[in-house]
């Protein structure tokens, strides 16, 4: 028979265990029965209203000492307001010794117990408080596997801030513990974007304080570390990761670290970390985000994750990852011989194996070029950098008061729409007949094409007229045909299997861009004057969403750029393969096709504008064009029909990809002075006079 000492020891052990709270719905019922608002309870518990909401919907639990005070309050309410149909006895009071003295708030919130119950609330069923509030736009259904969204921002106090105001308590003190908590307890992650794809790995963003708490340096020190931004392999945290049988990718432990184990069956075991104080969020892509509070950072990244993809690195990396997530390389297929499921090629994708480019599509240091001794020239499909020669300015233009810059919304994204690209390896042809429907690279002489000298040539990035045969992407050659000229290719590298690979990428990013602009007050139903006014103010409406918009634009440009990622590092030797070549998405021909179409689209508008209005541009830089103008607004020179509607074919204002917005306005004299110095007004139209003495 147990002794009295043993029994009391067992009871004491139970008393010392962490208090158990009633279920979340019961917590809400008890508070409503007492007639207390969430805000008042939050004030008494010295926490936020959002935290109380999280306690009542099961998204998070209070930590000690708030936990004991909250339990004492709920026990008191449970005695006063038992659930209908239950018989209760008075609960034993929580011993005063169990409420830690370090708690700064009252052990039981003052004045709450004396508050009379609100009859209309006590009669309301418990489920009524769980009804979601109506919102402007329906959000995607929550995946039950990932109830807390795709990501969280961890602070130094162990609070992990997620989307929609969620705050989770994270007890991890080391990186391996953080990885385990993320995968086993956090409820973080996101469902796949394509039926044949993979779920997104959860992302944990570390503030500087969280990084230090986990044993990481607040910043990486030393020249070599700053350049490569990686922890050395002998760092204690890297050793902890390895000892816990986790692995790091080849990128190592840098600003974006991926920690994983090999998948077990269908269950992926991978967590992405982003370290804010190591410049994980580039200021150019995510303006101001790294300096925001954790909850606001979670909101920005959460909106981006919902509309684009859970960030996997820089916006450029995320742009490339989005292509693969929307067009997975493989799909499950039943083997006709064995009846087993196998991994098969997914039609329309780039497949799983990297593909060598044709020599003219490669870069000069590529093994295909160096090993073959190729000297036949290269594709030069790049965005415009053109300034009209000053001697081609007319007196009438120079007397106009203003230079007005127009910027095309996500011009590369507009070019990606319905763009047919090659999916197979290139085949070599001699003297082929040109076919505008076949993607590839064509050696053709376009020097005979006549273009008004006040316009850039559509065939070269600097706008100069071609002097002989050169390599061009299909869209560039097709435009020469569109202008009425014969083309006779000398040689070509063409692809037999083709498809609109970028269509789902375009659609998702277009929707993300348009929806985010609409949230900032720039909607499709605005007339041109209202559109310009809305664009002038949109960044002030909500800086967090303005940052999302910036990141979406950077995702487009960076994703296209990554298709031809060059070697990095001072130790690289020409002719050696570099890591990017191992990806099926290293496709310089697709990048060339996008830029070719974007440049041709720009030239078509420039040509139509000259025909409709007699106006010629002063300069073009990528997707920005500067025009001389009689007024300080695009409305003063853009072509409109008598009905007031914009004339088709020229530049049109609007919030969708390919339409234009105001980039900046400066005095015409300012633009002429820059042009005389060999500078591009389109580069500086936004900045003003301070850049007059800057180099390009």
C-alpha positions as CSV (number, residue, x, y, z in Angstrom):
1,X,0.0,0.0,0.0
2,X,1.3,3.5,-1.0
3,X,2.5,5.7,1.8
4,X,1.1,9.1,2.5
5,X,4.4,10.6,1.4
6,X,4.2,8.9,-2.0
7,X,0.6,10.0,-2.6
8,X,1.4,13.6,-1.8
9,X,4.5,13.5,-4.0
10,X,2.3,12.2,-6.9
11,X,-0.3,14.9,-6.3
12,X,2.4,17.6,-6.1
13,X,3.8,16.4,-9.4
14,X,0.3,16.8,-11.0
15,X,0.0,20.3,-9.6
16,X,3.3,21.3,-11.1
17,X,2.3,20.2,-14.6
18,X,1.4,22.9,-17.1
19,X,-2.3,24.0,-16.6
20,X,-4.8,22.5,-19.1
21,X,-7.1,25.0,-20.6
22,X,-10.6,24.2,-21.9
23,X,-11.1,23.8,-25.6
24,X,-10.9,27.0,-27.7
25,X,-14.6,27.2,-28.4
26,X,-15.4,26.9,-24.6
27,X,-13.0,29.7,-23.9
28,X,-15.0,32.0,-26.2
29,X,-18.3,30.8,-24.8
30,X,-17.2,31.5,-21.2
31,X,-16.0,35.0,-22.1
32,X,-19.2,35.8,-24.0
33,X,-21.3,34.4,-21.1
34,X,-19.5,36.9,-18.8
35,X,-20.2,39.7,-21.2
36,X,-16.5,40.6,-21.7
37,X,-15.1,41.8,-25.0
38,X,-11.9,40.4,-26.4
39,X,-10.2,43.8,-26.2
40,X,-11.0,44.1,-22.4
41,X,-9.7,40.6,-21.7
42,X,-6.6,41.4,-23.7
43,X,-6.0,44.5,-21.6
44,X,-6.4,42.5,-18.4
45,X,-4.0,39.8,-19.6
46,X,-1.5,42.4,-20.8
47,X,-1.6,41.1,-24.3
48,X,-3.1,42.0,-27.7
49,X,-6.7,41.5,-28.9
50,X,-5.3,39.4,-31.7
51,X,-3.7,37.1,-29.2
52,X,-7.0,36.6,-27.4
53,X,-8.6,35.8,-30.8
54,X,-5.9,33.2,-31.4
55,X,-6.5,31.6,-28.0
56,X,-10.2,31.3,-28.8
57,X,-9.7,29.8,-32.3
58,X,-6.9,27.4,-31.4
59,X,-4.2,29.2,-33.4
60,X,-2.0,29.7,-30.3
61,X,-1.8,29.2,-26.6
62,X,-0.7,31.6,-23.9
63,X,2.7,31.0,-22.2
64,X,3.4,31.2,-18.5
65,X,2.7,33.3,-16.4
66,X,-0.2,34.5,-18.6
67,X,-1.3,30.8,-18.9
68,X,-2.0,30.4,-15.2
69,X,-3.9,33.7,-14.9
70,X,-6.0,32.8,-17.9
71,X,-6.8,29.4,-16.5
72,X,-7.8,30.8,-13.2
73,X,-10.1,33.2,-14.9
74,X,-11.7,30.5,-17.1
75,X,-12.2,28.3,-14.0
76,X,-14.0,31.1,-12.2
77,X,-16.2,31.7,-15.2
78,X,-16.9,28.0,-15.6
79,X,-18.2,27.8,-12.1
80,X,-20.6,30.8,-12.8
81,X,-21.6,29.9,-16.3
82,X,-21.7,26.1,-16.8
83,X,-22.4,24.8,-20.2
84,X,-26.2,24.2,-20.8
85,X,-27.2,20.7,-19.8
86,X,-24.1,20.0,-17.6
87,X,-24.0,19.4,-13.9
88,X,-20.9,21.0,-12.3
89,X,-19.3,21.3,-9.0
90,X,-17.3,24.2,-7.9
91,X,-13.7,23.7,-9.2
92,X,-10.9,23.7,-6.8
93,X,-9.1,27.0,-6.8
94,X,-5.7,27.1,-8.4
95,X,-3.2,27.4,-5.5
96,X,-1.7,30.9,-5.3
97,X,1.7,29.3,-5.4
98,X,1.0,28.2,-9.0
99,X,0.7,31.8,-10.2
100,X,4.3,32.9,-10.7
101,X,5.2,36.2,-9.0
102,X,7.0,37.4,-12.1
103,X,3.6,38.0,-13.8
104,X,3.2,41.8,-14.1
105,X,-0.6,41.7,-14.7
106,X,-3.2,40.8,-12.0
107,X,-3.5,37.1,-11.1
108,X,-7.2,37.3,-12.0
109,X,-8.1,40.3,-14.1
110,X,-9.5,43.1,-12.0
111,X,-13.2,43.8,-12.1
112,X,-14.1,41.1,-14.6
113,X,-15.7,38.7,-12.1
114,X,-18.1,41.4,-10.9
115,X,-19.3,42.1,-14.4
116,X,-22.9,40.9,-14.9
117,X,-23.5,38.5,-17.8
118,X,-25.0,39.8,-20.9
119,X,-28.3,37.8,-21.3
120,X,-28.4,38.1,-25.1
121,X,-24.9,36.7,-25.3
122,X,-25.3,33.9,-22.8
123,X,-28.2,32.6,-24.8
124,X,-26.2,32.6,-28.1
125,X,-24.8,29.3,-29.2
126,X,-21.1,28.9,-28.8
127,X,-20.6,28.6,-32.5
128,X,-21.9,32.0,-33.3
129,X,-18.7,33.8,-32.4
130,X,-16.8,31.6,-34.8
131,X,-18.5,32.9,-37.9
132,X,-16.0,34.7,-40.1
133,X,-16.5,38.3,-40.8
134,X,-17.4,39.1,-44.4
135,X,-14.4,40.3,-46.4
136,X,-14.0,42.2,-49.7
137,X,-12.7,39.3,-51.6
138,X,-12.9,35.6,-50.9
139,X,-9.6,34.0,-49.9
140,X,-8.6,30.6,-51.0
141,X,-9.8,27.8,-48.7
142,X,-7.4,26.9,-45.9
143,X,-5.7,23.6,-46.5
144,X,-6.3,21.5,-43.3
145,X,-2.7,20.3,-43.4
146,X,-1.4,23.9,-43.2
147,X,-3.9,25.7,-40.9
148,X,-1.4,28.5,-40.0
149,X,-0.5,29.5,-43.5
150,X,2.8,29.3,-45.5
151,X,5.2,31.1,-43.3
152,X,6.0,32.8,-40.0
153,X,8.4,35.6,-38.8
154,X,10.2,34.6,-35.6
155,X,11.2,37.2,-33.0
156,X,13.7,36.9,-30.2
157,X,10.9,36.2,-27.6
158,X,9.8,33.0,-29.3
159,X,6.7,34.5,-31.0
160,X,6.2,33.4,-34.5
161,X,4.0,35.8,-36.5
162,X,2.1,34.3,-39.3
163,X,-0.5,35.4,-41.8
164,X,-3.9,36.9,-40.9
165,X,-2.6,37.9,-37.4
166,X,-1.7,34.4,-36.2
167,X,0.9,34.3,-33.4
168,X,2.4,30.9,-32.6
169,X,4.6,30.2,-29.6
170,X,7.9,28.7,-30.7
171,X,9.9,27.1,-27.9
172,X,13.0,26.3,-30.1
173,X,16.4,27.3,-28.8
174,X,18.5,25.8,-31.6
175,X,18.2,25.6,-35.4
176,X,17.5,21.8,-35.3
177,X,14.8,22.4,-32.7
178,X,13.3,25.1,-34.9
179,X,13.2,22.8,-37.9
180,X,11.6,20.0,-35.9
181,X,9.0,22.4,-34.5
182,X,8.2,23.8,-37.9
183,X,7.6,20.4,-39.5
184,X,5.9,18.7,-36.5
185,X,3.9,21.4,-34.7
186,X,3.7,24.7,-36.5
187,X,1.0,23.8,-39.1
188,X,2.9,25.9,-41.6
189,X,3.2,25.2,-45.3
190,X,1.3,25.7,-48.6
191,X,-0.4,23.3,-51.1
192,X,1.1,22.7,-54.5
193,X,0.2,25.0,-57.4
194,X,-0.2,22.2,-59.9
195,X,-1.7,18.8,-59.4
196,X,1.6,17.2,-60.4
197,X,3.7,19.5,-58.3
198,X,5.0,19.6,-54.7
199,X,3.7,21.3,-51.6
200,X,5.6,24.4,-50.7
201,X,8.0,24.0,-47.8
202,X,7.3,26.1,-44.8
203,X,9.3,29.4,-44.5
204,X,10.6,30.7,-41.2
205,X,11.9,34.3,-41.3
206,X,14.4,35.1,-38.5
207,X,14.7,38.6,-37.1
208,X,18.1,39.7,-35.9
209,X,17.1,38.9,-32.3
210,X,15.8,35.4,-33.3
211,X,19.0,34.7,-35.2
212,X,21.2,35.6,-32.2
213,X,19.0,33.5,-29.9
214,X,19.5,30.5,-32.1
215,X,23.3,30.9,-32.0
216,X,23.7,32.7,-35.4
217,X,25.7,35.8,-35.9
218,X,23.6,39.0,-36.2
219,X,25.6,39.8,-39.3
220,X,28.3,37.9,-41.2
221,X,31.7,39.4,-40.7
222,X,34.7,39.5,-42.9
223,X,35.2,40.2,-46.6
224,X,34.9,36.7,-47.8
225,X,31.8,36.1,-45.8
226,X,30.2,39.3,-46.9
227,X,30.8,38.4,-50.6
228,X,29.6,34.8,-50.3
229,X,27.2,35.3,-47.4
230,X,27.7,31.8,-46.0
231,X,28.5,30.4,-42.6
232,X,31.7,28.4,-42.5
233,X,31.3,24.7,-42.3
234,X,32.9,24.6,-38.9
235,X,30.4,27.1,-37.4
236,X,28.7,25.6,-34.3
237,X,25.2,26.0,-35.8
238,X,26.2,24.1,-39.0
239,X,27.7,21.4,-36.8
240,X,24.4,21.2,-34.8
241,X,22.4,20.8,-38.1
242,X,24.7,18.0,-39.3
243,X,24.8,16.2,-35.9
244,X,20.9,16.2,-35.9
245,X,21.1,14.4,-39.2
246,X,19.8,17.3,-41.3
247,X,21.4,18.5,-44.5
248,X,22.0,21.9,-46.1
249,X,21.8,22.4,-49.9
250,X,25.0,23.3,-51.9
251,X,24.2,27.0,-51.2
252,X,25.2,26.3,-47.5
253,X,23.9,28.3,-44.6
254,X,23.4,31.7,-46.1
255,X,20.6,34.4,-46.1
256,X,18.2,31.8,-47.6
257,X,19.1,28.4,-46.0
258,X,17.3,25.2,-46.9
259,X,17.5,22.5,-44.3
260,X,16.2,19.0,-45.2
261,X,16.2,15.3,-44.9
262,X,15.4,12.9,-47.8
263,X,11.7,12.6,-48.2
264,X,10.0,9.6,-46.6
265,X,7.4,8.4,-49.0
266,X,5.3,11.4,-50.0
267,X,6.2,13.4,-46.9
268,X,8.7,16.1,-47.6
269,X,11.1,17.1,-44.8
270,X,12.4,20.5,-45.7
271,X,12.3,24.0,-44.0
272,X,13.4,27.3,-45.6
273,X,15.0,29.9,-43.4
274,X,15.4,33.6,-44.3
275,X,17.6,35.7,-42.1
276,X,16.7,39.4,-42.2
277,X,19.9,40.8,-40.8
278,X,21.8,38.9,-43.5
279,X,19.9,40.9,-46.2
280,X,17.6,38.1,-47.2
281,X,15.1,40.7,-48.3
282,X,16.8,42.9,-50.9
283,X,15.8,46.5,-50.4
284,X,15.4,47.0,-54.2
285,X,12.8,44.2,-54.4
286,X,11.2,44.5,-50.9
287,X,11.5,48.3,-50.1
288,X,11.3,48.9,-46.4
289,X,10.2,45.4,-45.5
290,X,13.2,44.4,-43.5
291,X,12.7,47.3,-41.1
292,X,9.0,46.5,-40.5
293,X,7.6,44.9,-37.3
294,X,7.4,41.1,-37.5
295,X,3.6,41.0,-37.9
296,X,3.9,43.4,-40.9
297,X,6.7,41.4,-42.5
298,X,4.5,38.3,-42.2
299,X,1.7,40.2,-43.8
300,X,3.8,41.3,-46.8
301,X,5.4,37.9,-47.4
302,X,2.1,36.2,-46.7
303,X,0.3,38.2,-49.5
304,X,3.2,37.5,-51.8
305,X,3.0,33.7,-50.9
306,X,-0.7,33.6,-51.5
307,X,-0.6,35.5,-54.8
308,X,2.7,34.4,-56.2
309,X,4.7,31.7,-54.3
310,X,6.2,31.1,-50.9
311,X,9.5,32.9,-51.2
312,X,12.4,30.5,-51.9
313,X,15.2,33.1,-52.1
314,X,15.6,36.3,-54.0
315,X,12.7,37.4,-56.1
316,X,14.6,36.2,-59.1
317,X,14.9,32.7,-57.6
318,X,11.2,32.8,-56.7
319,X,10.4,33.8,-60.2
320,X,12.2,30.8,-61.6
321,X,10.8,28.4,-59.0
322,X,7.3,29.6,-59.9
323,X,7.8,28.5,-63.5
324,X,8.6,24.9,-62.3
325,X,5.9,24.9,-59.7
326,X,3.3,25.7,-62.3
327,X,4.7,23.4,-65.0
328,X,6.2,20.4,-63.0
329,X,8.6,18.4,-65.1
330,X,7.0,15.0,-64.3
331,X,3.7,13.4,-63.6
332,X,2.7,9.9,-62.3
333,X,1.9,7.4,-65.0
334,X,1.1,3.7,-64.9
335,X,3.6,1.5,-66.6
336,X,1.7,-0.6,-69.3
337,X,4.0,-3.6,-68.8
338,X,4.3,-3.8,-65.0
339,X,1.2,-1.9,-63.9
340,X,3.4,0.1,-61.5
341,X,3.2,3.8,-61.2
342,X,6.3,5.6,-62.7
343,X,7.5,9.1,-63.1
344,X,6.8,10.3,-66.7
345,X,7.4,13.5,-68.6
346,X,4.8,16.1,-68.1
347,X,3.8,17.5,-71.6
348,X,4.4,21.2,-71.9
349,X,7.1,21.3,-69.3
350,X,10.9,21.6,-69.7
351,X,11.5,18.1,-68.3
352,X,14.0,17.0,-65.8
353,X,17.3,17.1,-67.7
354,X,19.3,20.2,-68.6
355,X,19.6,21.0,-72.3
356,X,22.6,22.5,-74.1
357,X,21.7,25.6,-76.1
358,X,22.6,26.2,-79.7
359,X,26.0,27.9,-79.9
360,X,24.6,31.3,-80.9
361,X,22.2,31.2,-78.0
362,X,24.9,30.5,-75.4
363,X,27.2,32.9,-73.7
364,X,30.9,33.3,-74.8
365,X,32.1,31.4,-71.7
366,X,29.7,28.4,-72.1
367,X,31.3,25.0,-72.7
368,X,29.4,24.5,-75.9
369,X,31.1,27.6,-77.3
370,X,34.6,27.2,-75.9
371,X,34.8,23.5,-76.7
372,X,33.6,23.9,-80.2
373,X,35.6,27.0,-81.1
374,X,32.4,28.7,-82.2
375,X,33.0,32.1,-83.9
376,X,29.7,32.6,-85.6
377,X,28.3,35.3,-83.4
378,X,25.6,35.4,-80.7
379,X,22.0,36.4,-80.2
380,X,21.9,40.0,-78.9
381,X,18.3,40.1,-77.8
382,X,18.4,42.7,-75.1
383,X,16.1,45.5,-73.9
384,X,16.5,49.0,-75.4
385,X,19.1,51.5,-74.3
386,X,18.7,54.2,-77.0
387,X,18.9,58.0,-77.1
388,X,18.0,59.9,-80.2
389,X,21.0,61.8,-81.7
390,X,20.7,65.5,-80.6
391,X,21.1,66.7,-84.2
392,X,17.8,64.9,-85.0
393,X,15.9,67.1,-82.6
394,X,13.7,69.7,-84.3
395,X,13.4,73.4,-83.2
396,X,9.7,72.8,-82.6
397,X,10.5,69.9,-80.2
398,X,13.1,71.8,-78.3
399,X,10.6,74.7,-77.6
400,X,8.1,72.3,-76.0
401,X,8.1,72.9,-72.3
402,X,8.2,69.3,-70.9
403,X,9.7,65.9,-71.3
404,X,7.3,63.2,-70.1
405,X,8.3,59.6,-69.3
406,X,6.0,56.7,-69.8
407,X,6.7,53.3,-68.3
408,X,5.1,50.1,-69.5
409,X,3.7,47.9,-66.7
410,X,5.7,44.6,-66.4
411,X,6.6,44.7,-70.1
412,X,8.4,41.3,-69.9
413,X,5.3,39.8,-68.4
414,X,3.1,41.1,-71.2
415,X,5.6,39.6,-73.7
416,X,5.3,36.2,-72.0
417,X,1.6,36.0,-72.7
418,X,0.9,33.3,-75.4
419,X,4.6,33.1,-76.2
420,X,5.4,29.8,-78.0
421,X,8.9,28.6,-77.0
422,X,10.9,25.5,-77.8
423,X,10.6,22.5,-75.5
424,X,13.1,20.2,-77.2
425,X,16.8,20.5,-78.2
426,X,17.7,22.7,-81.1
427,X,18.2,21.2,-84.6
428,X,20.5,22.9,-87.1
429,X,19.2,24.0,-90.6
430,X,20.9,25.7,-93.6
431,X,19.0,28.2,-95.7
432,X,15.6,27.4,-94.2
433,X,12.4,29.2,-95.2
434,X,11.4,31.6,-92.4
435,X,8.4,30.5,-90.4
436,X,7.1,33.0,-87.7
437,X,5.5,30.1,-85.8
438,X,8.7,28.2,-85.1
439,X,10.7,29.3,-82.1
440,X,14.4,29.5,-82.5
441,X,17.4,31.5,-83.6
442,X,17.9,32.7,-87.2
443,X,20.9,34.1,-89.0
444,X,19.6,36.7,-91.3
445,X,20.6,40.0,-92.8
446,X,18.2,42.8,-91.8
447,X,20.4,45.7,-92.8
448,X,18.1,46.6,-95.7
449,X,15.1,47.4,-93.5
450,X,14.5,51.2,-93.6
451,X,13.5,52.9,-90.3
452,X,12.9,56.6,-89.7
453,X,16.2,57.7,-88.0
454,X,14.2,59.5,-85.3
455,X,13.2,56.0,-84.1
456,X,15.4,53.2,-82.8
457,X,16.0,50.2,-85.0
458,X,13.8,47.3,-83.8
459,X,16.6,44.9,-84.3
460,X,19.3,46.1,-81.9
461,X,19.3,47.0,-78.2
462,X,21.1,50.3,-78.9
463,X,18.8,51.2,-81.7
464,X,21.5,51.3,-84.4
465,X,20.9,49.9,-87.9
466,X,22.3,46.4,-88.5
467,X,25.3,46.3,-90.8
468,X,25.0,42.7,-92.0
469,X,23.9,39.2,-91.1
470,X,23.2,38.6,-87.4
471,X,21.4,36.1,-85.1
472,X,17.8,37.0,-84.1
473,X,15.0,35.3,-82.2
474,X,11.9,34.5,-84.2
475,X,9.8,37.5,-83.0
476,X,12.5,40.0,-84.3
477,X,12.6,38.4,-87.7
478,X,8.8,38.2,-87.9
479,X,8.6,41.9,-87.2
480,X,10.8,42.7,-90.2
481,X,8.2,40.7,-92.3
482,X,5.4,42.6,-90.6
483,X,7.1,45.9,-91.8
484,X,6.8,44.6,-95.3
485,X,10.4,43.3,-95.9
486,X,11.6,40.0,-97.3
487,X,13.7,37.9,-95.1
488,X,16.0,35.1,-96.2
489,X,17.6,33.2,-93.4
490,X,21.1,31.9,-94.0
491,X,21.1,29.4,-91.1
492,X,18.9,28.6,-88.1
493,X,18.7,26.6,-84.9
494,X,15.0,25.6,-84.5
495,X,13.0,23.4,-82.1
496,X,10.5,20.8,-83.2
497,X,8.6,20.5,-79.9
498,X,7.0,23.7,-78.9
499,X,4.5,25.1,-76.3
500,X,3.3,28.1,-74.4
501,X,5.5,27.1,-71.4
502,X,5.2,30.5,-69.7
503,X,1.4,30.9,-69.9
504,X,0.5,29.8,-66.4
505,X,3.4,31.9,-65.1
506,X,2.1,34.9,-66.9
507,X,-1.5,34.3,-65.7
508,X,-0.5,34.0,-62.1
509,X,1.8,37.0,-62.0
510,X,-0.6,39.1,-64.0
511,X,-3.4,38.4,-61.5
512,X,-1.1,39.1,-58.6
513,X,0.0,42.4,-60.1
514,X,-3.5,43.6,-61.0
515,X,-5.1,42.4,-57.7
516,X,-2.4,44.2,-55.6
517,X,-2.7,47.4,-57.6
518,X,-6.5,47.2,-57.1
519,X,-6.0,46.8,-53.3
520,X,-4.0,50.0,-53.5
521,X,-6.9,51.8,-55.2
522,X,-5.8,51.5,-58.8
523,X,-8.6,49.6,-60.5
524,X,-9.4,48.7,-64.1
525,X,-12.6,50.8,-64.1
526,X,-10.8,54.2,-63.7
527,X,-10.7,56.6,-66.6
528,X,-7.2,57.9,-67.6
529,X,-7.3,61.0,-65.4
530,X,-8.4,59.1,-62.4
531,X,-5.8,56.4,-63.1
532,X,-3.0,58.9,-63.1
533,X,-4.3,60.4,-59.8
534,X,-4.6,56.9,-58.2
535,X,-1.1,56.0,-59.3
536,X,0.4,59.2,-57.8
537,X,-0.9,58.1,-54.4
538,X,-0.9,54.3,-54.4
539,X,2.3,53.8,-52.5
540,X,1.0,55.9,-49.6
541,X,-2.3,53.9,-49.4
542,X,-0.6,50.9,-47.9
543,X,3.2,50.7,-47.8
544,X,3.1,47.0,-47.1
545,X,1.1,46.2,-50.2
546,X,3.2,48.7,-52.2
547,X,6.2,46.5,-51.2
548,X,4.3,43.4,-52.4
549,X,3.8,45.2,-55.8
550,X,7.5,46.0,-56.0
551,X,8.4,42.3,-55.3
552,X,6.0,41.1,-58.0
553,X,7.6,43.3,-60.6
554,X,11.1,42.2,-59.4
555,X,9.9,38.5,-59.7
556,X,9.0,39.0,-63.4
557,X,12.3,40.7,-64.3
558,X,14.5,38.5,-62.1
559,X,12.7,35.3,-63.3
560,X,13.4,36.1,-66.9
561,X,17.0,37.0,-66.1
562,X,17.6,33.7,-64.3
563,X,16.9,31.8,-67.5
564,X,20.4,32.9,-68.6
565,X,22.3,33.1,-65.3
566,X,26.0,33.8,-65.8
567,X,28.8,32.2,-63.8
568,X,29.7,34.0,-60.5
569,X,32.8,34.2,-58.5
570,X,36.4,35.3,-59.3
571,X,37.7,31.8,-59.5
572,X,35.6,30.9,-62.5
573,X,37.5,29.8,-65.6
574,X,36.0,30.2,-69.1
575,X,34.8,26.9,-70.5
576,X,34.0,25.3,-67.2
577,X,30.3,24.5,-66.5
578,X,28.7,26.5,-63.6
579,X,26.0,25.4,-61.3
580,X,23.1,27.1,-63.1
581,X,23.7,24.9,-66.2
582,X,22.5,21.9,-64.2
583,X,18.9,23.3,-64.3
584,X,16.4,22.4,-67.0
585,X,15.4,26.1,-66.6
586,X,18.8,27.4,-67.9
587,X,17.2,28.4,-71.2
588,X,18.8,31.5,-72.8
589,X,16.6,31.0,-75.9
590,X,13.5,31.5,-73.8
591,X,14.9,34.6,-72.2
592,X,15.8,35.9,-75.7
593,X,12.3,35.2,-77.0
594,X,10.7,37.1,-74.1
595,X,13.0,40.2,-74.6
596,X,12.7,40.0,-78.4
597,X,8.9,40.2,-78.2
598,X,9.0,42.9,-75.5
599,X,11.3,45.1,-77.7
600,X,9.2,44.5,-80.8
601,X,6.1,45.4,-78.8
602,X,7.7,48.7,-77.8
603,X,8.9,49.5,-81.3
604,X,5.4,48.8,-82.7
605,X,3.9,51.3,-80.3
606,X,6.7,53.9,-81.1
607,X,6.0,53.5,-84.8
608,X,2.2,53.8,-84.4
609,X,2.6,56.9,-82.2
610,X,4.7,58.6,-84.9
611,X,2.1,57.8,-87.5
612,X,-0.9,58.9,-85.3
613,X,0.6,62.0,-83.7
614,X,3.8,62.9,-85.5
615,X,5.6,62.6,-82.2
616,X,9.0,60.8,-81.9
617,X,10.6,59.7,-78.6
618,X,13.7,61.3,-77.1
619,X,14.9,58.1,-75.5
620,X,14.0,54.6,-74.6
621,X,15.4,52.5,-71.7
622,X,13.9,49.0,-71.5
623,X,10.2,49.6,-70.8
624,X,10.5,53.4,-70.3
625,X,10.1,56.0,-73.1
626,X,10.4,59.7,-73.0
627,X,8.4,62.1,-75.2
628,X,8.5,65.8,-75.7
629,X,5.2,67.2,-74.6
630,X,3.3,70.5,-74.6
631,X,2.0,69.7,-71.1
632,X,3.1,68.0,-67.9
633,X,0.8,65.0,-68.3
634,X,0.6,62.1,-70.8
635,X,-3.0,63.3,-71.5
636,X,-1.4,66.2,-73.4
637,X,0.2,64.1,-76.1
638,X,-1.4,60.6,-76.1
639,X,-3.8,59.9,-79.0
640,X,-7.5,59.9,-78.3
641,X,-10.5,59.4,-80.6
642,X,-13.2,62.0,-80.9
643,X,-15.2,59.8,-78.5
644,X,-12.5,60.3,-75.8
645,X,-11.4,56.7,-76.0
646,X,-7.6,55.9,-76.4
647,X,-6.6,55.2,-80.0
648,X,-5.6,51.5,-80.4
649,X,-2.0,50.8,-81.4
650,X,-0.2,53.5,-79.4
651,X,0.6,53.8,-75.8
652,X,-2.4,53.5,-73.5
653,X,-2.7,54.2,-69.8
654,X,-4.0,51.5,-67.5
655,X,-3.1,49.1,-64.7
656,X,-2.6,45.9,-66.6
657,X,0.7,44.5,-68.0
658,X,1.7,46.1,-71.3
659,X,-0.3,49.3,-70.6
660,X,1.5,52.5,-69.5
661,X,1.8,54.7,-66.4
662,X,3.6,58.0,-65.8
663,X,7.2,57.5,-65.0
664,X,8.2,61.2,-64.5
665,X,8.1,64.7,-65.8
666,X,11.0,67.1,-66.3
667,X,11.7,70.3,-68.2
668,X,12.5,69.7,-71.9
669,X,15.7,71.7,-71.4
670,X,16.8,69.2,-68.7
671,X,16.3,66.3,-71.2
672,X,18.2,68.1,-74.0
673,X,21.2,68.8,-71.6
674,X,21.4,65.1,-70.7
675,X,21.2,64.0,-74.3
676,X,24.1,66.4,-75.2
677,X,26.2,64.8,-72.5
678,X,25.4,61.3,-73.9
679,X,23.1,60.4,-71.0
680,X,19.7,58.7,-71.3
681,X,16.8,60.9,-70.0
682,X,14.7,57.7,-69.6
683,X,17.1,56.5,-66.9
684,X,16.8,59.7,-64.9
685,X,13.3,61.1,-65.7
686,X,12.1,60.1,-62.2
687,X,15.1,61.6,-60.3
688,X,15.4,65.1,-61.6
689,X,18.2,67.6,-61.8
690,X,20.5,65.9,-59.3
691,X,21.6,63.3,-61.9
692,X,22.8,65.8,-64.5
693,X,26.5,65.1,-63.7
694,X,26.2,61.3,-63.2
695,X,27.6,58.8,-65.6
696,X,25.3,56.2,-67.2
